[in-house]
């Protein structure tokens, strides 16, 4: 039996890509509102309550409002905003880290930066290789498509704009989910940057191995990450240590999550690196993956690997 899906906010970058991935798929039917009804509250309420699954691609406040409009006990929700990522009653949409997306009614899509950070850090905290109270830092660069319509226009209309370094208030909206879902006592110091690339992302966590209480080596870190993601068709833990990482924008548009561990010859320091597409595993792809799991469909349908 076909499952109905309503994408509330299917006019932005994330929503449009989700719609494109779902259109024409067996086992799914999309509930669509024309332009005249898209912002009509009652039309949205009807669509939200008639759908088997709702995917919210809205600003945080609008996402909360949409959830409040659902007045039945059956509609299941995937929220691509940051409104519910640490909210009670919501399941974090990162099944590779053990979150039960299959049986959840309310799923919150992880942020793009936290996806890379958590993949690198959460397994190491769980394995006891990084203490929960360790002062972590995370540096990351993203394509500008993750910044929404205004930032996209800013980059595309100003050819002199090379990068945007930001988050200097040290209160980025992604920090609560990084801290909560990695099991950390303190939020990491987060240094995000947007570069002149439409999509793609690199997330890096430097580790002073010699200063850590357990003094883990590269092999121990690789073993913990490999065990955490064993069998995953999406997350790959690379065993090699290339001299450089070249991340080309043409390689974006996929839903892979690639993890690397670089360590110095003396084993005193390491750099943990994750590469992903900010609109793939970092947004639209993650939402489609969660929908597949919740609807009992092929987990990889609609994904690009």
Phi, psi and omega per residue, in radians:
X1 nan 2.316 -3.088
X2 -1.194 2.461 3.095
X3 -1.754 2.348 -3.127
X4 -1.571 2.471 -3.103
X5 -2.287 2.282 3.033
X6 -2.032 2.127 3.082
X7 -1.710 1.879 -3.131
X8 -1.554 1.888 -3.067
X9 1.823 0.587 -3.073
X10 -1.448 0.627 3.112
X11 -2.081 -0.164 3.090
X12 -1.592 3.128 -3.060
X13 -1.027 -0.863 -3.118
X14 -1.164 -0.827 -3.100
X15 -1.105 -0.708 3.124
X16 -1.106 -0.698 -3.137
X17 -1.228 -0.659 3.082
X18 -1.081 -0.799 3.137
X19 -1.031 -0.770 3.138
X20 -1.065 -0.657 -3.126
X21 -1.256 -0.485 -3.051
X22 -1.642 -0.408 -3.086
X23 -1.064 2.282 3.078
X24 1.388 0.080 -3.136
X25 -1.375 2.414 3.058
X26 -1.111 2.429 3.082
X27 1.530 -0.051 3.142
X28 -2.311 2.516 3.011
X29 -2.328 2.365 -3.085
X30 -1.621 2.373 2.983
X31 -1.613 2.095 -3.048
X32 -2.062 2.443 3.040
X33 -1.970 2.350 3.113
X34 -1.278 3.009 -3.036
X35 -1.003 -0.647 -3.092
X36 -1.189 -0.475 -3.071
X37 -1.833 -0.118 -3.026
X38 -1.082 -0.572 -3.130
X39 -1.833 0.113 3.109
X40 -1.391 2.108 -3.030
X41 -1.025 -0.774 -3.091
X42 -1.247 -0.603 3.076
X43 -1.145 -0.700 3.098
X44 -1.163 -0.741 3.127
X45 -1.018 -0.761 3.129
X46 -1.084 -0.775 -3.135
X47 -1.163 -0.724 -3.138
X48 -1.075 -0.660 -3.076
X49 -1.539 -0.281 3.132
X50 -1.621 -0.226 -3.081
X51 -1.470 2.556 2.975
X52 -1.250 -0.664 -3.124
X53 -2.339 2.424 3.071
X54 -2.110 2.345 3.035
X55 -2.037 2.088 -3.093
X56 -1.673 2.076 3.092
X57 -2.099 1.162 -2.945
X58 -2.313 2.827 2.935
X59 -1.036 2.802 -3.009
X60 -0.968 -0.870 -3.099
X61 -1.114 -0.688 3.122
X62 -1.178 -0.580 3.096
X63 -1.158 -0.729 3.100
X64 -1.101 -0.707 3.121
X65 -1.106 -0.724 -3.134
X66 -1.088 -0.745 3.124
X67 -1.078 -0.688 3.138
X68 -1.145 -0.402 3.134
X69 -1.365 -0.269 -3.138
X70 -1.411 2.025 -3.047
X71 -2.074 0.421 3.058
X72 -2.148 2.823 -3.089
X73 -1.599 0.183 -2.980
X74 -1.952 -0.675 -3.084
X75 -1.042 2.277 3.132
X76 -1.830 2.520 -2.906
X77 -2.193 2.390 2.952
X78 -2.071 2.093 -3.093
X79 -1.865 2.023 -3.131
X80 -1.496 -0.064 3.083
X81 -1.448 -3.123 3.113
X82 -1.684 0.182 -3.009
X83 -1.133 -0.560 -2.973
X84 -2.164 0.368 -3.014
X85 -1.276 -0.344 3.036
X86 -2.217 0.348 -3.090
X87 -1.453 2.512 3.083
X88 -1.112 2.468 3.113
X89 1.514 -0.043 3.126
X90 -1.940 2.436 3.101
X91 -1.687 2.327 -3.141
X92 -1.302 2.251 -2.989
X93 -1.454 0.983 3.132
X94 -2.269 1.327 -3.017
X95 -1.071 -0.494 -3.134
X96 -1.123 -0.340 3.099
X97 -1.713 0.219 3.010
X98 1.661 0.075 3.113
X99 -1.335 2.341 -3.008
X100 -1.443 1.375 3.137
X101 -1.250 -0.599 -3.062
X102 -0.948 -0.785 -3.019
X103 -1.755 0.087 -3.080
X104 -1.401 2.598 2.983
X105 -1.616 -0.684 -3.129
X106 -2.044 2.093 -3.110
X107 -2.150 2.313 3.096
X108 -1.849 2.121 3.134
X109 -1.126 2.313 3.074
X110 -1.128 2.677 3.000
X111 -1.239 2.804 -3.088
X112 -1.187 -0.873 3.101
X113 -1.058 -0.829 3.126
X114 -1.055 -0.518 3.118
X115 -1.003 -0.834 3.108
X116 -1.183 -0.777 -3.119
X117 -1.079 -0.847 -3.079
X118 -1.171 -0.632 3.108
X119 -1.073 -0.631 -3.126
X120 -1.390 -0.649 -2.928
X121 -1.748 -0.755 -3.036
X122 -0.963 -0.794 3.131
X123 -1.103 -0.542 -3.125
X124 -1.331 -0.592 3.043
X125 -1.189 -0.758 3.131
X126 -1.103 -0.587 -3.128
X127 -1.451 -0.057 3.129
X128 1.407 0.168 -3.139
X129 -1.410 -0.514 3.021
X130 -2.039 2.133 3.088
X131 -1.110 2.561 -3.112
X132 -1.086 -0.417 -3.120
X133 -1.770 0.312 -3.135
X134 -1.288 2.423 3.137
X135 -1.383 1.637 -3.086
X136 -1.559 2.675 2.973
X137 -2.198 2.702 3.106
X138 -2.487 2.251 3.110
X139 -1.997 2.410 -3.070
X140 -2.644 2.566 3.031
X141 -2.202 2.499 -3.095
X142 -2.358 2.682 2.940
X143 -1.183 2.692 -3.010
X144 -1.294 -0.189 -3.141
X145 -1.119 -0.354 3.135
X146 -1.372 -0.120 -3.058
X147 -1.635 0.046 3.119
X148 1.525 3.095 -2.993
X149 -1.010 -0.775 -3.066
X150 -1.117 -0.764 -3.121
X151 -1.242 -0.649 3.079
X152 -1.017 -0.830 3.128
X153 -1.112 -0.641 -3.132
X154 -1.087 -0.797 3.129
X155 -1.219 -0.724 -3.054
X156 -1.329 -0.340 3.131
X157 -1.727 -0.119 -3.131
X158 -2.251 1.645 -3.079
X159 -1.209 -0.220 3.131
X160 -1.508 -0.163 -3.111
X161 -1.403 1.909 -3.074
X162 -1.556 -0.741 3.125
X163 -2.753 2.825 3.100
X164 -2.200 1.909 3.062
X165 -1.630 2.288 -3.006
X166 -2.671 -2.987 -3.111
X167 1.380 0.433 -3.060
X168 -1.287 -0.194 3.044
X169 -1.369 -0.118 3.091
X170 0.996 0.642 3.112
X171 -2.437 0.698 -3.107
X172 -1.035 2.513 -3.058
X173 -1.124 -0.313 3.130
X174 -1.407 -0.261 -3.027
X175 -1.070 -0.729 -3.137
X176 -1.029 -0.714 -3.134
X177 -1.278 -0.579 3.057
X178 -1.043 -0.850 -3.110
X179 -1.167 -0.861 -3.067
X180 -1.078 -0.889 -2.965
X181 -1.482 -0.183 2.974
X182 -1.593 -0.192 -3.129
X183 1.300 0.651 -3.068
X184 -1.689 2.565 3.074
X185 -1.312 -0.514 -3.119
X186 -2.289 2.583 3.058
X187 -1.204 2.564 3.092
X188 -1.262 2.777 2.952
X189 -1.372 2.062 -2.969
X190 -1.938 2.158 3.133
X191 -2.068 1.569 -3.129
X192 -1.589 2.667 3.088
X193 -2.575 2.477 3.046
X194 -1.856 2.327 -3.086
X195 -2.044 2.975 -3.119
X196 -1.373 1.218 2.979
X197 -2.513 2.460 -3.064
X198 -1.178 -0.736 -3.130
X199 -2.607 2.847 -3.065
X200 2.059 2.763 -3.051
X201 -2.782 2.487 2.997
X202 -2.234 2.232 3.131
X203 -2.107 2.279 -3.062
X204 -2.302 2.373 3.092
X205 -2.140 1.935 3.080
X206 -1.379 2.458 -3.128
X207 -2.281 2.155 3.015
X208 -1.469 1.512 -3.005
X209 -0.992 -0.702 -3.088
X210 -1.167 -0.387 -3.126
X211 -1.563 -0.312 3.142
X212 -1.187 2.497 -3.101
X213 -0.982 -0.650 -3.114
X214 -1.524 -0.141 -3.129
X215 0.789 0.970 -3.100
X216 -1.221 2.544 3.035
X217 -1.628 3.045 3.139
X218 -1.040 -0.688 -3.114
X219 -1.078 -0.697 -3.138
X220 -1.169 -0.681 3.118
X221 -1.164 -0.800 3.101
X222 -1.043 -0.716 -3.123
X223 -1.107 -0.724 -3.131
X224 -1.167 -0.740 3.131
X225 -1.188 -0.728 -3.140
X226 -1.092 -0.731 3.120
X227 -1.140 -0.667 -3.097
X228 -1.137 -0.598 -3.043
X229 -2.011 0.388 3.138
X230 -1.025 2.261 3.100
X231 1.468 -0.067 -3.130
X232 -1.317 2.251 3.075
X233 -1.411 -0.116 -3.058
X234 -1.824 -0.742 -3.095
X235 -1.703 2.200 3.107
X236 -2.070 2.189 3.040
X237 -1.708 1.931 -3.075
X238 -1.413 2.286 -3.105
X239 -1.503 -0.352 -3.108
X240 -1.445 2.993 -3.101
X241 -2.345 1.353 -3.067
X242 -1.116 2.784 -3.134
X243 -1.218 -0.448 3.132
X244 -2.693 2.783 3.034
X245 -2.010 2.078 3.082
X246 -1.867 1.937 -3.107
X247 -1.835 1.897 -3.096
X248 -1.692 2.454 -3.136
X249 -1.068 -0.522 3.141
X250 -1.157 -0.301 3.119
X251 -1.536 -0.072 3.092
X252 -1.306 -3.056 -3.094
X253 1.427 0.280 3.100
X254 -2.105 3.028 -3.084
X255 -2.005 0.338 3.129
X256 -1.354 2.771 2.989
X257 -2.328 1.959 -3.067
X258 -1.884 2.264 -3.091
X259 -2.034 2.431 -3.131
X260 -2.319 2.601 3.044
X261 -2.200 2.031 3.099
X262 -1.921 2.324 3.128
X263 -2.399 2.579 3.091
X264 -1.238 2.851 -3.105
X265 -1.053 -0.555 -3.120
X266 -1.506 -0.066 3.096
X267 1.249 0.237 -3.076
X268 -1.443 -0.458 -3.087
X269 -2.400 2.736 3.074
X270 -2.514 2.709 3.006
X271 -2.171 2.044 3.103
X272 -1.645 2.238 -3.028
X273 -2.272 2.349 3.040
X274 -2.119 2.364 3.018
X275 -2.085 2.441 -3.130
X276 -2.819 2.954 3.031
X277 -1.627 2.159 -3.115
X278 -1.094 -0.382 3.084
X279 -1.743 -0.107 3.129
X280 -1.649 -1.838 3.084
X281 -1.045 -0.345 3.132
X282 -1.495 -0.060 -3.125
X283 -2.841 -1.611 -3.018
X284 -1.076 -0.790 -3.125
X285 -1.075 -0.678 3.122
X286 -1.140 -0.680 3.118
X287 -1.141 -0.735 3.107
X288 -1.129 -0.711 3.104
X289 -1.051 -0.788 3.126
X290 -1.111 -0.727 3.106
X291 -1.047 -0.784 3.113
X292 -0.972 -0.818 -3.098
X293 -1.166 -0.762 -3.108
X294 -1.174 -0.583 -3.092
X295 -1.572 -0.011 3.134
X296 1.241 0.509 -3.137
X297 -1.737 3.109 3.066
X298 -0.976 2.093 -3.052
X299 -1.028 -0.421 -3.066
X300 -1.798 0.039 3.136
X301 -1.074 2.335 3.130
X302 1.394 0.044 3.134
X303 -1.773 2.674 3.118
X304 -2.007 1.942 -3.061
X305 -2.090 nan nan
